[in-house]
Amino acid sequence: MKNNIASQIKILRKKNGLTQIEFAKRVGVGLRFLRELEQGKSTIRMDKLMQVLDFLGYYLELKKNEPQDLKEHGRI
Protein backbone atom coordinates (compact mmCIF):
# COMPACT_ATOMS: atom_id res chain seq x y z
CA MET A 1 0.00 0.00 0.00
CA LYS A 2 1.34 3.41 -0.95
CA ASN A 3 2.33 5.82 1.79
CA ASN A 4 -0.19 8.56 1.02
CA ILE A 5 -2.96 10.39 2.83
CA ALA A 6 -5.54 7.71 2.06
CA SER A 7 -3.44 4.86 3.41
CA GLN A 8 -2.36 6.87 6.46
CA ILE A 9 -5.97 7.65 7.37
CA LYS A 10 -6.87 3.97 7.07
CA ILE A 11 -3.89 2.99 9.25
CA LEU A 12 -4.78 5.58 11.90
CA ARG A 13 -8.43 4.49 11.91
CA LYS A 14 -7.44 0.87 12.40
CA LYS A 15 -4.90 1.76 15.12
CA ASN A 16 -7.77 3.37 16.99
CA GLY A 17 -9.77 0.16 16.66
CA LEU A 18 -12.59 1.74 14.66
CA THR A 19 -14.53 0.24 11.79
CA GLN A 20 -15.30 2.45 8.83
CA ILE A 21 -18.88 2.80 10.08
CA GLU A 22 -17.83 3.81 13.61
CA PHE A 23 -15.18 6.20 12.34
CA ALA A 24 -17.51 7.89 9.84
CA LYS A 25 -20.13 8.42 12.56
CA ARG A 26 -17.62 9.88 15.04
CA VAL A 27 -16.08 12.21 12.46
CA GLY A 28 -19.44 13.22 11.03
CA VAL A 29 -18.82 12.17 7.44
CA GLY A 30 -20.69 9.69 5.30
CA LEU A 31 -19.58 6.08 5.05
CA ARG A 32 -19.40 6.37 1.26
CA PHE A 33 -17.05 9.35 1.55
CA LEU A 34 -14.78 7.51 3.97
CA ARG A 35 -14.64 4.43 1.77
CA GLU A 36 -13.76 6.52 -1.28
CA LEU A 37 -11.16 8.44 0.72
CA GLU A 38 -9.46 5.27 1.97
CA GLN A 39 -9.52 3.83 -1.56
CA GLY A 40 -7.63 6.90 -2.78
CA LYS A 41 -10.35 8.39 -4.97
CA SER A 42 -8.80 11.42 -6.63
CA THR A 43 -11.90 13.63 -6.50
CA ILE A 44 -12.90 14.07 -2.87
CA ARG A 45 -14.19 17.10 -1.04
CA MET A 46 -11.40 18.98 0.69
CA ASP A 47 -13.66 20.21 3.49
CA LYS A 48 -14.52 16.64 4.40
CA LEU A 49 -10.87 15.56 4.16
CA MET A 50 -9.95 18.41 6.50
CA GLN A 51 -12.70 17.28 8.89
CA VAL A 52 -11.22 13.76 9.00
CA LEU A 53 -7.67 15.04 9.47
CA ASP A 54 -8.78 17.42 12.23
CA PHE A 55 -10.49 14.56 14.05
CA LEU A 56 -7.23 12.59 13.91
CA GLY A 57 -5.20 15.60 15.07
CA TYR A 58 -3.49 16.26 11.73
CA TYR A 59 -3.45 19.04 9.15
CA LEU A 60 -2.25 19.56 5.59
CA GLU A 61 0.73 21.72 4.82
CA LEU A 62 1.94 22.87 1.42
CA LYS A 63 5.66 22.81 0.82
CA LYS A 64 7.54 23.76 -2.27
CA ASN A 65 9.91 21.05 -3.53
CA GLU A 66 12.51 23.44 -4.88
CA PRO A 67 12.62 27.07 -5.92
CA GLN A 68 11.09 27.57 -9.35
CA ASP A 69 10.52 30.58 -11.50
CA LEU A 70 6.93 30.22 -12.70
CA LYS A 71 7.50 32.61 -15.60
CA GLU A 72 10.46 30.53 -16.77
CA HIS A 73 8.27 27.41 -16.92
CA GLY A 74 5.47 29.19 -18.78
CA ARG A 75 3.03 28.90 -15.87
CA ILE A 76 2.27 32.64 -15.74
PDB file as gemmi writes it, atoms N, CA and C in Angstrom:
CRYST1    1.000    1.000    1.000  90.00  90.00  90.00 P 1                      
ATOM      1  N   MET A   1       0.843  -1.184   0.000  1.00  0.00           N  
ATOM      2  CA  MET A   1       0.000   0.000   0.000  1.00  0.00           C  
ATOM      3  C   MET A   1       0.883   1.240   0.000  1.00  0.00           C  
ATOM      4  N   LYS A   2       0.554   2.200  -0.846  1.00  0.00           N  
ATOM      5  CA  LYS A   2       1.345   3.410  -0.951  1.00  0.00           C  
ATOM      6  C   LYS A   2       1.236   4.234   0.325  1.00  0.00           C  
ATOM      7  N   ASN A   3       2.306   4.949   0.622  1.00  0.00           N  
ATOM      8  CA  ASN A   3       2.333   5.815   1.793  1.00  0.00           C  
ATOM      9  C   ASN A   3       1.778   7.180   1.392  1.00  0.00           C  
ATOM     10  N   ASN A   4       0.456   7.312   1.375  1.00  0.00           N  
ATOM     11  CA  ASN A   4      -0.192   8.562   1.025  1.00  0.00           C  
ATOM     12  C   ASN A   4      -1.255   8.882   2.071  1.00  0.00           C  
ATOM     13  N   ILE A   5      -1.951   9.968   1.853  1.00  0.00           N  
ATOM     14  CA  ILE A   5      -2.959  10.393   2.828  1.00  0.00           C  
ATOM     15  C   ILE A   5      -4.005   9.308   3.037  1.00  0.00           C  
ATOM     16  N   ALA A   6      -4.487   8.725   1.960  1.00  0.00           N  
ATOM     17  CA  ALA A   6      -5.535   7.707   2.057  1.00  0.00           C  
ATOM     18  C   ALA A   6      -5.096   6.528   2.920  1.00  0.00           C  
ATOM     19  N   SER A   7      -3.905   6.014   2.648  1.00  0.00           N  
ATOM     20  CA  SER A   7      -3.440   4.857   3.412  1.00  0.00           C  
ATOM     21  C   SER A   7      -3.142   5.234   4.864  1.00  0.00           C  
ATOM     22  N   GLN A   8      -2.644   6.437   5.089  1.00  0.00           N  
ATOM     23  CA  GLN A   8      -2.358   6.871   6.456  1.00  0.00           C  
ATOM     24  C   GLN A   8      -3.637   7.002   7.275  1.00  0.00           C  
ATOM     25  N   ILE A   9      -4.688   7.529   6.668  1.00  0.00           N  
ATOM     26  CA  ILE A   9      -5.974   7.651   7.370  1.00  0.00           C  
ATOM     27  C   ILE A   9      -6.498   6.272   7.734  1.00  0.00           C  
ATOM     28  N   LYS A  10      -6.408   5.336   6.807  1.00  0.00           N  
ATOM     29  CA  LYS A  10      -6.865   3.972   7.073  1.00  0.00           C  
ATOM     30  C   LYS A  10      -6.068   3.343   8.211  1.00  0.00           C  
ATOM     31  N   ILE A  11      -4.747   3.523   8.188  1.00  0.00           N  
ATOM     32  CA  ILE A  11      -3.891   2.988   9.249  1.00  0.00           C  
ATOM     33  C   ILE A  11      -4.256   3.592  10.596  1.00  0.00           C  
ATOM     34  N   LEU A  12      -4.438   4.909  10.644  1.00  0.00           N  
ATOM     35  CA  LEU A  12      -4.779   5.584  11.900  1.00  0.00           C  
ATOM     36  C   LEU A  12      -6.149   5.134  12.418  1.00  0.00           C  
ATOM     37  N   ARG A  13      -7.101   4.968  11.506  1.00  0.00           N  
ATOM     38  CA  ARG A  13      -8.432   4.492  11.911  1.00  0.00           C  
ATOM     39  C   ARG A  13      -8.322   3.116  12.550  1.00  0.00           C  
ATOM     40  N   LYS A  14      -7.588   2.235  11.891  1.00  0.00           N  
ATOM     41  CA  LYS A  14      -7.442   0.872  12.404  1.00  0.00           C  
ATOM     42  C   LYS A  14      -6.677   0.840  13.723  1.00  0.00           C  
ATOM     43  N   LYS A  15      -5.646   1.686  13.863  1.00  0.00           N  
ATOM     44  CA  LYS A  15      -4.895   1.757  15.117  1.00  0.00           C  
ATOM     45  C   LYS A  15      -5.792   2.164  16.280  1.00  0.00           C  
ATOM     46  N   ASN A  16      -6.817   2.954  15.965  1.00  0.00           N  
ATOM     47  CA  ASN A  16      -7.773   3.371  16.990  1.00  0.00           C  
ATOM     48  C   ASN A  16      -8.895   2.363  17.180  1.00  0.00           C  
ATOM     49  N   GLY A  17      -8.813   1.237  16.485  1.00  0.00           N  
ATOM     50  CA  GLY A  17      -9.775   0.158  16.656  1.00  0.00           C  
ATOM     51  C   GLY A  17     -11.173   0.477  16.174  1.00  0.00           C  
ATOM     52  N   LEU A  18     -11.276   1.333  15.155  1.00  0.00           N  
ATOM     53  CA  LEU A  18     -12.589   1.737  14.662  1.00  0.00           C  
ATOM     54  C   LEU A  18     -12.868   1.134  13.286  1.00  0.00           C  
ATOM     55  N   THR A  19     -14.092   0.674  13.113  1.00  0.00           N  
ATOM     56  CA  THR A  19     -14.528   0.244  11.790  1.00  0.00           C  
ATOM     57  C   THR A  19     -14.795   1.494  10.966  1.00  0.00           C  
ATOM     58  N   GLN A  20     -14.966   1.311   9.674  1.00  0.00           N  
ATOM     59  CA  GLN A  20     -15.301   2.454   8.831  1.00  0.00           C  
ATOM     60  C   GLN A  20     -16.610   3.093   9.279  1.00  0.00           C  
ATOM     61  N   ILE A  21     -17.579   2.277   9.645  1.00  0.00           N  
ATOM     62  CA  ILE A  21     -18.879   2.796  10.081  1.00  0.00           C  
ATOM     63  C   ILE A  21     -18.731   3.625  11.354  1.00  0.00           C  
ATOM     64  N   GLU A  22     -18.029   3.089  12.350  1.00  0.00           N  
ATOM     65  CA  GLU A  22     -17.828   3.810  13.613  1.00  0.00           C  
ATOM     66  C   GLU A  22     -17.059   5.116  13.391  1.00  0.00           C  
ATOM     67  N   PHE A  23     -16.009   5.037  12.593  1.00  0.00           N  
ATOM     68  CA  PHE A  23     -15.184   6.200  12.338  1.00  0.00           C  
ATOM     69  C   PHE A  23     -15.979   7.293  11.636  1.00  0.00           C  
ATOM     70  N   ALA A  24     -16.707   6.915  10.591  1.00  0.00           N  
ATOM     71  CA  ALA A  24     -17.509   7.887   9.840  1.00  0.00           C  
ATOM     72  C   ALA A  24     -18.510   8.589  10.756  1.00  0.00           C  
ATOM     73  N   LYS A  25     -19.157   7.830  11.633  1.00  0.00           N  
ATOM     74  CA  LYS A  25     -20.126   8.421  12.564  1.00  0.00           C  
ATOM     75  C   LYS A  25     -19.454   9.395  13.520  1.00  0.00           C  
ATOM     76  N   ARG A  26     -18.322   9.008  14.082  1.00  0.00           N  
ATOM     77  CA  ARG A  26     -17.623   9.879  15.037  1.00  0.00           C  
ATOM     78  C   ARG A  26     -17.116  11.159  14.390  1.00  0.00           C  
ATOM     79  N   VAL A  27     -16.617  11.036  13.160  1.00  0.00           N  
ATOM     80  CA  VAL A  27     -16.082  12.208  12.461  1.00  0.00           C  
ATOM     81  C   VAL A  27     -17.212  13.091  11.940  1.00  0.00           C  
ATOM     82  N   GLY A  28     -18.322  12.462  11.585  1.00  0.00           N  
ATOM     83  CA  GLY A  28     -19.444  13.220  11.031  1.00  0.00           C  
ATOM     84  C   GLY A  28     -19.413  13.291   9.515  1.00  0.00           C  
ATOM     85  N   VAL A  29     -18.829  12.262   8.898  1.00  0.00           N  
ATOM     86  CA  VAL A  29     -18.825  12.170   7.437  1.00  0.00           C  
ATOM     87  C   VAL A  29     -19.573  10.915   7.039  1.00  0.00           C  
ATOM     88  N   GLY A  30     -19.967  10.856   5.788  1.00  0.00           N  
ATOM     89  CA  GLY A  30     -20.685   9.693   5.299  1.00  0.00           C  
ATOM     90  C   GLY A  30     -19.764   8.497   5.100  1.00  0.00           C  
ATOM     91  N   LEU A  31     -20.329   7.318   5.242  1.00  0.00           N  
ATOM     92  CA  LEU A  31     -19.577   6.082   5.048  1.00  0.00           C  
ATOM     93  C   LEU A  31     -19.037   5.999   3.621  1.00  0.00           C  
ATOM     94  N   ARG A  32     -19.835   6.397   2.662  1.00  0.00           N  
ATOM     95  CA  ARG A  32     -19.403   6.367   1.262  1.00  0.00           C  
ATOM     96  C   ARG A  32     -18.172   7.259   1.067  1.00  0.00           C  
ATOM     97  N   PHE A  33     -18.203   8.459   1.661  1.00  0.00           N  
ATOM     98  CA  PHE A  33     -17.054   9.354   1.548  1.00  0.00           C  
ATOM     99  C   PHE A  33     -15.812   8.701   2.133  1.00  0.00           C  
ATOM    100  N   LEU A  34     -15.929   8.132   3.317  1.00  0.00           N  
ATOM    101  CA  LEU A  34     -14.780   7.515   3.975  1.00  0.00           C  
ATOM    102  C   LEU A  34     -14.222   6.365   3.142  1.00  0.00           C  
ATOM    103  N   ARG A  35     -15.090   5.552   2.606  1.00  0.00           N  
ATOM    104  CA  ARG A  35     -14.639   4.431   1.769  1.00  0.00           C  
ATOM    105  C   ARG A  35     -13.871   4.938   0.552  1.00  0.00           C  
ATOM    106  N   GLU A  36     -14.424   5.960  -0.100  1.00  0.00           N  
ATOM    107  CA  GLU A  36     -13.764   6.523  -1.279  1.00  0.00           C  
ATOM    108  C   GLU A  36     -12.436   7.166  -0.902  1.00  0.00           C  
ATOM    109  N   LEU A  37     -12.391   7.819   0.241  1.00  0.00           N  
ATOM    110  CA  LEU A  37     -11.161   8.440   0.717  1.00  0.00           C  
ATOM    111  C   LEU A  37     -10.084   7.386   0.949  1.00  0.00           C  
ATOM    112  N   GLU A  38     -10.426   6.326   1.662  1.00  0.00           N  
ATOM    113  CA  GLU A  38      -9.464   5.266   1.967  1.00  0.00           C  
ATOM    114  C   GLU A  38      -9.034   4.497   0.720  1.00  0.00           C  
ATOM    115  N   GLN A  39      -9.865   4.496  -0.303  1.00  0.00           N  
ATOM    116  CA  GLN A  39      -9.515   3.831  -1.562  1.00  0.00           C  
ATOM    117  C   GLN A  39      -8.666   4.733  -2.453  1.00  0.00           C  
ATOM    118  N   GLY A  40      -8.476   5.986  -2.031  1.00  0.00           N  
ATOM    119  CA  GLY A  40      -7.632   6.904  -2.784  1.00  0.00           C  
ATOM    120  C   GLY A  40      -8.309   7.576  -3.953  1.00  0.00           C  
ATOM    121  N   LYS A  41      -9.634   7.707  -3.898  1.00  0.00           N  
ATOM    122  CA  LYS A  41     -10.346   8.390  -4.971  1.00  0.00           C  
ATOM    123  C   LYS A  41      -9.757   9.789  -5.142  1.00  0.00           C  
ATOM    124  N   SER A  42      -9.505  10.166  -6.371  1.00  0.00           N  
ATOM    125  CA  SER A  42      -8.803  11.424  -6.627  1.00  0.00           C  
ATOM    126  C   SER A  42      -9.695  12.653  -6.542  1.00  0.00           C  
ATOM    127  N   THR A  43     -10.996  12.473  -6.569  1.00  0.00           N  
ATOM    128  CA  THR A  43     -11.901  13.628  -6.501  1.00  0.00           C  
ATOM    129  C   THR A  43     -12.739  13.546  -5.231  1.00  0.00           C  
ATOM    130  N   ILE A  44     -12.176  14.035  -4.142  1.00  0.00           N  
ATOM    131  CA  ILE A  44     -12.902  14.066  -2.875  1.00  0.00           C  
ATOM    132  C   ILE A  44     -13.040  15.506  -2.430  1.00  0.00           C  
ATOM    133  N   ARG A  45     -13.965  15.744  -1.546  1.00  0.00           N  
ATOM    134  CA  ARG A  45     -14.186  17.098  -1.036  1.00  0.00           C  
ATOM    135  C   ARG A  45     -13.132  17.441   0.008  1.00  0.00           C  
ATOM    136  N   MET A  46     -12.457  18.551  -0.226  1.00  0.00           N  
ATOM    137  CA  MET A  46     -11.396  18.979   0.685  1.00  0.00           C  
ATOM    138  C   MET A  46     -11.934  19.289   2.076  1.00  0.00           C  
ATOM    139  N   ASP A  47     -13.121  19.878   2.169  1.00  0.00           N  
ATOM    140  CA  ASP A  47     -13.657  20.212   3.494  1.00  0.00           C  
ATOM    141  C   ASP A  47     -13.872  18.956   4.327  1.00  0.00           C  
ATOM    142  N   LYS A  48     -14.308  17.899   3.685  1.00  0.00           N  
ATOM    143  CA  LYS A  48     -14.516  16.637   4.402  1.00  0.00           C  
ATOM    144  C   LYS A  48     -13.174  15.994   4.766  1.00  0.00           C  
ATOM    145  N   LEU A  49     -12.203  16.074   3.859  1.00  0.00           N  
ATOM    146  CA  LEU A  49     -10.869  15.562   4.164  1.00  0.00           C  
ATOM    147  C   LEU A  49     -10.297  16.306   5.365  1.00  0.00           C  
ATOM    148  N   MET A  50     -10.445  17.616   5.387  1.00  0.00           N  
ATOM    149  CA  MET A  50      -9.946  18.414   6.502  1.00  0.00           C  
ATOM    150  C   MET A  50     -10.656  18.031   7.802  1.00  0.00           C  
ATOM    151  N   GLN A  51     -11.924  17.718   7.730  1.00  0.00           N  
ATOM    152  CA  GLN A  51     -12.697  17.281   8.893  1.00  0.00           C  
ATOM    153  C   GLN A  51     -12.129  15.981   9.456  1.00  0.00           C  
ATOM    154  N   VAL A  52     -11.804  15.040   8.577  1.00  0.00           N  
ATOM    155  CA  VAL A  52     -11.219  13.762   8.996  1.00  0.00           C  
ATOM    156  C   VAL A  52      -9.846  13.990   9.623  1.00  0.00           C  
ATOM    157  N   LEU A  53      -9.016  14.782   8.952  1.00  0.00           N  
ATOM    158  CA  LEU A  53      -7.672  15.041   9.472  1.00  0.00           C  
ATOM    159  C   LEU A  53      -7.725  15.755  10.818  1.00  0.00           C  
ATOM    160  N   ASP A  54      -8.631  16.703  10.959  1.00  0.00           N  
ATOM    161  CA  ASP A  54      -8.781  17.423  12.225  1.00  0.00           C  
ATOM    162  C   ASP A  54      -9.164  16.459  13.345  1.00  0.00           C  
ATOM    163  N   PHE A  55     -10.075  15.557  13.058  1.00  0.00           N  
ATOM    164  CA  PHE A  55     -10.493  14.564  14.053  1.00  0.00           C  
ATOM    165  C   PHE A  55      -9.306  13.731  14.520  1.00  0.00           C  
ATOM    166  N   LEU A  56      -8.404  13.407  13.589  1.00  0.00           N  
ATOM    167  CA  LEU A  56      -7.232  12.593  13.907  1.00  0.00           C  
ATOM    168  C   LEU A  56      -6.093  13.410  14.504  1.00  0.00           C  
ATOM    169  N   GLY A  57      -6.243  14.739  14.518  1.00  0.00           N  
ATOM    170  CA  GLY A  57      -5.204  15.604  15.072  1.00  0.00           C  
ATOM    171  C   GLY A  57      -4.120  15.962  14.069  1.00  0.00           C  
ATOM    172  N   TYR A  58      -4.443  15.942  12.794  1.00  0.00           N  
ATOM    173  CA  TYR A  58      -3.489  16.260  11.735  1.00  0.00           C  
ATOM    174  C   TYR A  58      -3.982  17.441  10.906  1.00  0.00           C  
ATOM    175  N   TYR A  59      -3.085  17.984  10.078  1.00  0.00           N  
ATOM    176  CA  TYR A  59      -3.448  19.036   9.149  1.00  0.00           C  
ATOM    177  C   TYR A  59      -2.576  18.909   7.902  1.00  0.00           C  
ATOM    178  N   LEU A  60      -3.022  19.555   6.833  1.00  0.00           N  
ATOM    179  CA  LEU A  60      -2.252  19.559   5.593  1.00  0.00           C  
ATOM    180  C   LEU A  60      -1.360  20.787   5.557  1.00  0.00           C  
ATOM    181  N   GLU A  61      -0.198  20.617   4.980  1.00  0.00           N  
ATOM    182  CA  GLU A  61       0.726  21.723   4.824  1.00  0.00           C  
ATOM    183  C   GLU A  61       1.308  21.669   3.418  1.00  0.00           C  
ATOM    184  N   LEU A  62       1.343  22.809   2.741  1.00  0.00           N  
ATOM    185  CA  LEU A  62       1.937  22.870   1.422  1.00  0.00           C  
ATOM    186  C   LEU A  62       3.398  23.248   1.549  1.00  0.00           C  
ATOM    187  N   LYS A  63       4.239  22.517   0.847  1.00  0.00           N  
ATOM    188  CA  LYS A  63       5.664  22.808   0.825  1.00  0.00           C  
ATOM    189  C   LYS A  63       6.144  22.771  -0.615  1.00  0.00           C  
ATOM    190  N   LYS A  64       6.980  23.704  -0.942  1.00  0.00           N  
ATOM    191  CA  LYS A  64       7.545  23.762  -2.275  1.00  0.00           C  
ATOM    192  C   LYS A  64       8.744  22.821  -2.340  1.00  0.00           C  
ATOM    193  N   ASN A  65       8.810  21.993  -3.373  1.00  0.00           N  
ATOM    194  CA  ASN A  65       9.909  21.047  -3.526  1.00  0.00           C  
ATOM    195  C   ASN A  65      11.244  21.749  -3.700  1.00  0.00           C  
ATOM    196  N   GLU A  66      11.284  22.687  -4.623  1.00  0.00           N  
ATOM    197  CA  GLU A  66      12.508  23.437  -4.879  1.00  0.00           C  
ATOM    198  C   GLU A  66      12.115  24.770  -5.496  1.00  0.00           C  
ATOM    199  N   PRO A  67      12.950  25.770  -5.337  1.00  0.00           N  
ATOM    200  CA  PRO A  67      12.618  27.075  -5.916  1.00  0.00           C  
ATOM    201  C   PRO A  67      12.436  26.970  -7.432  1.00  0.00           C  
ATOM    202  N   GLN A  68      11.349  27.563  -7.910  1.00  0.00           N  
ATOM    203  CA  GLN A  68      11.085  27.566  -9.348  1.00  0.00           C  
ATOM    204  C   GLN A  68      10.614  28.943  -9.760  1.00  0.00           C  
ATOM    205  N   ASP A  69      11.005  29.337 -10.927  1.00  0.00           N  
ATOM    206  CA  ASP A  69      10.520  30.578 -11.503  1.00  0.00           C  
ATOM    207  C   ASP A  69       9.331  30.223 -12.390  1.00  0.00           C  
ATOM    208  N   LEU A  70       8.130  30.597 -11.961  1.00  0.00           N  
ATOM    209  CA  LEU A  70       6.929  30.218 -12.699  1.00  0.00           C  
ATOM    210  C   LEU A  70       6.907  30.808 -14.104  1.00  0.00           C  
ATOM    211  N   LYS A  71       7.457  32.006 -14.268  1.00  0.00           N  
ATOM    212  CA  LYS A  71       7.505  32.613 -15.600  1.00  0.00           C  
ATOM    213  C   LYS A  71       8.400  31.802 -16.526  1.00  0.00           C  
ATOM    214  N   GLU A  72       9.503  31.305 -15.982  1.00  0.00           N  
ATOM    215  CA  GLU A  72      10.458  30.527 -16.773  1.00  0.00           C  
ATOM    216  C   GLU A  72       9.823  29.242 -17.289  1.00  0.00           C  
ATOM    217  N   HIS A  73       8.920  28.672 -16.522  1.00  0.00           N  
ATOM    218  CA  HIS A  73       8.269  27.412 -16.916  1.00  0.00           C  
ATOM    219  C   HIS A  73       6.961  27.630 -17.653  1.00  0.00           C  
ATOM    220  N   GLY A  74       6.664  28.880 -18.014  1.00  0.00           N  
ATOM    221  CA  GLY A  74       5.465  29.187 -18.782  1.00  0.00           C  
ATOM    222  C   GLY A  74       4.175  29.014 -18.008  1.00  0.00           C  
ATOM    223  N   ARG A  75       4.230  29.097 -16.696  1.00  0.00           N  
ATOM    224  CA  ARG A  75       3.026  28.902 -15.873  1.00  0.00           C  
ATOM    225  C   ARG A  75       2.285  30.205 -15.611  1.00  0.00           C  
ATOM    226  N   ILE A  76       2.953  31.344 -15.813  1.00  0.00           N  
ATOM    227  CA  ILE A  76       2.269  32.643 -15.736  1.00  0.00           C  
ATOM    228  C   ILE A  76       2.793  33.555 -16.806  1.00  0.00           C  
TER     229      ILE A  76                                                      
END                                                                             
